[in-house]
Each structure stands twice: as C-alpha cells, then as structure tokens.
Amino acid sequence: MAICSDVMEHIPEVEVCNVLSSISSLDVKNFYFAISTRKSGYLDKNKQNLHLSVFSSEKWKSLLSKFFSIENEDKIPDLYTVKCARLD
C-alpha cells in the first residue's frame, strides 16, 4: 500500500494530474490519500497560501477516478480520505 497524506494539496494545480499519473504507475495495488480541502492557515515567504490545489471532495474524487478505482472514501470537514486501487 502507498500512502499519500497531506501532500496533494501542495502540488501546483497544473501538475496534479501528472503527479496522480506517476503515483498510479507505481507497482502497488492499493493507495490511500488524505487530502485537505481547505486553504492552509500558513503562507510562504512570498505570502502565497501553502495549499496550492484547494478542491472540493467531489473534485478530488473526479481527478482520482481518472487513475484509480475508488474503494472507500470519507468526507469529513476540510479533509477527503480515500482508499483506491490501481486501474488495470
């Protein structure tokens, strides 16, 4: 199992699909994602929000579904957690 926790929201929006594609190519059957769905409470040195890809749970599900089979998901306030399997 590969675990990606509190990472995807830090990926620039234009790179999210490329990163998901790369993750899905790993020789792993199951994947677990925990993704924040809100802006960070912190800014970088340039005053930019640290969460670069802030999407709703539904949008994350749509993006993940392009690369993975969704097996189980939880939508709790400000966090989307999902267990996926690689598409074969």
C-alpha positions, 0 to 999 in steps of 0.5 A: 500500500502507498500512502499519500497524506497531506501532500496533494494539496501542495502540488501546483494545480497544473501538475496534479494530474501528472503527479496522480499519473506517476503515483498510479504507475507505481507497482502497488495495488492499493493507495490511500490519500488524505487530502485537505480541502481547505486553504492552509492557515500558513503562507510562504515567504512570498505570502502565497497560501501553502495549499496550492490545489484547494478542491472540493471532495467531489473534485478530488474524487473526479481527478482520482477516478481518472487513475484509480478505482475508488474503494472507500472514501470519507468526507469529513470537514476540510479533509477527503480520505480515500482508499483506491486501487490501481486501474488495470 
